[in-house]
Amino acid sequence: MGDRVTMTVEGGVADVRLARPDKMNALDPAMFDGIVAVLAELEAMPGLRAVVLSGEGRAFCAGLDVASFAGGLTGALDARPYGPTNIFQHVAVGWRMLPVPVIAAVHGVAFGGGFQIMLGADIRIAAPDTRLSIMEIKWGLVPDMGGIALLRTLVRDDVARELTYSGRQFDAVEGAALGLVTRLAGDPHVEALALAGAIAGRSPDAIRAAKRLFNAAPDQDLAAILRAESAEQAALIGAPNQREAVLANIEKRAPRFAD
């Protein structure tokens, strides 16, 4: 992960932090490589139950560090080394591809690429005064880190278009009203860790199944979604972790789930 991303793991919760605070965690090539590395580590991590993603210093992420890409981006845009995504899309969409829930704790600013990384989380908790923007239009560009694919599941089409066409800044209070922020908190990181801990106490089989269903639903029709629900439920019923959830509730104790 180099010096751009840090991670600690406790109780099945990975606390991942963008760590370029002197540049408001702006995205340079080393930051992209660091995020890709941590995503690969999380994908393969045994016992992982949830992830909290935040930024060190004054901001979550100020977006692309344009000066660090003087050599150009076109070749990297065309490549697809991560299934359907290029490297830029992977650092945002990759959080959705993880099998466990990801909670973004957002403060300061989340602009451009930082905004799209925020969208990649399952849940977004933000400080009320956080500034947000789909800022690419300022530079004559479009959001190209999975932003359109992620926005379509969160806000109305006309809202996504207005924010993209204008590039205007708005605060997290408006973001919550629009559906881009899950909830507001004075200390988003503390709130995100608490929620991640609660999720970590649930059956990992059921949590992973629920994430698979939510990830697949936008591209499926009703019949396919209903079939997928039934298949996931059939696999859960009677399995060891499901039996443990029932027994723990009956015995009024904390469950002891196995991965």
C-alpha positions in Angstrom: 0.0 0.0 0.0 3.1 2.3 0.2 2.7 5.5 2.2 -0.6 6.6 0.7 -3.1 4.2 2.4 -3.0 2.8 5.9 -5.1 -0.1 7.4 -5.6 -1.6 10.8 -7.9 -4.5 11.5 -9.7 -5.2 14.8 -12.6 -7.5 15.5 -13.2 -8.2 11.8 -13.4 -4.5 11.0 -10.8 -3.0 8.7 -10.1 0.7 9.3 -8.7 2.0 6.0 -7.5 5.6 5.7 -6.3 7.6 2.7 -3.0 9.0 4.0 -1.8 12.0 2.0 -3.1 14.7 4.4 -0.7 17.5 3.2 -2.5 17.3 -0.2 -6.0 16.7 1.2 -5.6 13.1 0.1 -5.6 14.1 -3.6 -5.3 11.1 -6.0 -1.8 10.7 -7.5 -0.5 7.5 -9.1 0.9 6.3 -5.8 -2.6 6.8 -4.2 -4.2 4.8 -6.9 -1.7 2.0 -6.5 -2.2 2.1 -2.7 -6.0 1.8 -3.0 -5.7 -1.1 -5.5 -3.3 -2.9 -3.1 -5.6 -2.5 -0.1 -8.6 -3.7 -2.1 -6.7 -6.8 -3.1 -5.7 -7.4 0.5 -9.3 -6.9 1.7 -10.7 -9.3 -0.9 -8.4 -12.1 0.3 -8.6 -11.3 4.1 -10.0 -14.2 6.2 -12.4 -13.1 9.0 -13.2 -9.7 7.4 -16.7 -8.5 8.4 -16.8 -4.8 7.4 -14.6 -1.9 6.2 -14.5 1.7 7.3 -13.0 4.1 4.7 -11.9 7.6 5.7 -9.3 10.3 5.0 -6.6 11.6 7.3 -6.2 15.3 8.0 -8.6 18.0 6.8 -10.5 16.1 4.1 -11.8 12.8 2.8 -10.4 13.3 -0.7 -10.0 16.5 -2.8 -10.0 14.6 -6.1 -7.4 14.0 -8.8 -4.0 15.5 -8.5 -3.9 16.6 -12.1 -0.3 17.7 -12.0 0.9 14.2 -11.2 -0.6 12.8 -14.4 1.5 14.9 -16.8 2.2 11.8 -18.9 -1.5 11.5 -19.8 -4.3 9.0 -19.0 -5.6 7.7 -22.2 -3.9 4.3 -22.2 -4.9 3.6 -18.7 -8.5 4.5 -19.5 -8.7 1.9 -22.2 -7.1 -0.9 -20.2 -9.4 -3.3 -18.2 -7.2 -5.1 -15.8 -9.9 -5.5 -13.1 -12.7 -7.2 -14.9 -15.1 -4.5 -16.2 -13.0 -1.6 -14.7 -9.9 0.3 -15.5 -7.7 1.3 -12.6 -9.5 4.7 -12.0 -12.9 3.0 -11.9 -11.6 0.2 -9.7 -10.6 2.5 -6.8 -14.2 3.6 -6.6 -16.3 0.6 -7.8 -13.9 -1.8 -6.1 -15.4 -1.1 -2.7 -18.8 -2.3 -4.1 -17.1 -5.4 -5.4 -15.8 -6.4 -1.9 -17.9 -9.1 -0.3 -18.5 -7.2 2.9 -20.1 -3.8 3.6 -18.0 -0.7 3.3 -18.8 2.5 5.3 -17.3 5.8 4.1 -16.7 8.3 6.9 -16.5 11.6 5.1 -15.4 15.1 6.3 -13.8 18.2 4.8 -14.3 17.8 1.1 -15.1 14.9 -1.3 -14.6 16.4 -4.8 -14.4 14.7 -8.2 -12.6 11.4 -7.9 -13.0 11.6 -4.1 -16.7 12.0 -4.5 -16.8 8.9 -6.7 -14.8 6.9 -4.2 -17.3 8.0 -1.5 -20.1 6.7 -3.8 -18.5 3.3 -4.0 -19.1 2.6 -0.3 -22.3 0.8 0.7 -23.0 3.5 3.3 -21.8 7.1 3.6 -21.7 8.9 7.0 -20.6 12.6 6.7 -20.0 15.6 8.9 -22.8 18.2 8.1 -20.3 20.8 6.8 -18.6 18.5 4.4 -18.4 20.0 0.9 -19.3 17.7 -2.0 -19.0 18.1 -5.8 -19.1 16.2 -9.0 -16.3 18.5 -10.1 -15.1 17.0 -13.4 -17.1 19.4 -15.6 -14.9 22.2 -14.2 -12.0 20.7 -16.1 -14.1 19.9 -19.2 -14.4 16.2 -18.3 -17.1 13.7 -17.2 -17.1 11.6 -14.0 -15.2 8.5 -15.2 -14.5 6.6 -12.0 -17.8 4.7 -12.1 -19.6 7.8 -11.0 -22.6 7.4 -13.4 -23.0 3.7 -12.6 -23.0 4.5 -8.9 -25.2 7.6 -9.0 -28.0 5.8 -10.8 -28.7 3.7 -7.7 -28.7 6.7 -5.3 -30.5 9.7 -6.8 -33.1 10.6 -9.5 -31.8 10.9 -13.0 -32.5 14.6 -13.2 -30.6 15.2 -9.9 -27.6 13.3 -11.1 -27.6 15.3 -14.4 -27.9 18.7 -12.6 -25.0 18.0 -10.3 -22.9 16.6 -13.1 -23.7 19.4 -15.6 -23.2 22.2 -13.1 -20.3 20.8 -11.0 -21.7 22.9 -8.2 -20.5 22.4 -4.6 -23.1 21.5 -2.0 -22.9 20.4 1.7 -23.6 17.1 3.3 -26.9 18.3 4.6 -28.2 18.7 1.1 -26.4 15.5 0.1 -28.4 13.6 2.8 -31.7 15.1 1.5 -30.8 14.0 -2.1 -29.8 10.5 -1.0 -26.1 10.8 -1.5 -25.3 10.7 2.2 -26.8 8.0 4.4 -26.7 10.1 7.6 -24.9 13.0 9.2 -22.7 12.8 12.3 -20.4 15.2 14.2 -17.7 12.6 14.1 -18.3 10.4 11.1 -15.3 8.1 11.8 -16.5 7.2 15.3 -20.1 6.6 13.9 -18.8 4.5 11.0 -16.7 2.3 13.3 -19.6 1.8 15.6 -21.8 0.8 12.7 -19.1 -1.5 11.3 -18.8 -3.1 14.7 -22.6 -3.8 14.8 -22.5 -5.3 11.3 -19.5 -7.4 12.4 -21.7 -9.0 15.0 -24.2 -10.3 12.5 -24.0 -13.5 10.5 -21.3 -13.0 7.9 -23.1 -15.4 5.6 -26.3 -13.3 5.7 -24.4 -10.0 5.3 -22.5 -11.2 2.3 -25.6 -12.6 0.7 -27.5 -9.3 1.2 -24.6 -7.4 -0.4 -24.7 -9.8 -3.4 -28.4 -9.2 -3.8 -28.2 -5.4 -3.6 -25.2 -5.3 -6.0 -27.1 -7.4 -8.6 -30.5 -5.8 -8.3 -30.0 -2.7 -10.4 -29.3 -4.8 -13.5 -32.0 -7.4 -13.0 -35.7 -7.6 -13.6 -38.2 -8.4 -10.9 -38.3 -12.1 -11.6 -34.5 -12.5 -11.5 -34.3 -10.6 -8.2 -37.0 -12.8 -6.7 -35.2 -15.9 -7.9 -31.9 -14.6 -6.4 -33.5 -13.9 -3.1 -34.9 -17.4 -2.9 -31.5 -19.0 -3.8 -29.6 -17.0 -1.2 -32.2 -17.8 1.5 -32.2 -21.5 0.7 -28.4 -21.5 1.1 -28.7 -19.7 4.5 -31.5 -21.7 6.1 -30.1 -24.4 8.3 -26.5 -23.5 7.7 -24.2 -23.4 10.8 -24.2 -19.6 11.1 -27.9 -19.3 10.7 -28.5 -21.9 13.4 -26.0 -20.0 15.6 -28.0 -16.8 15.1 -31.2 -18.5 16.2 -29.6 -20.2 19.2 -27.8 -17.0 20.4 -31.2 -15.1 20.3 -32.9 -17.9 22.3 -30.1 -18.0 24.8 -29.8 -14.2 25.0 -26.0 -14.2 24.3 -23.7 -12.8 21.7 -23.4 -15.1 18.7 -20.2 -17.0 17.8 -20.1 -17.0 14.1 -17.6 -18.9 12.0 -16.1 -17.7 8.6 
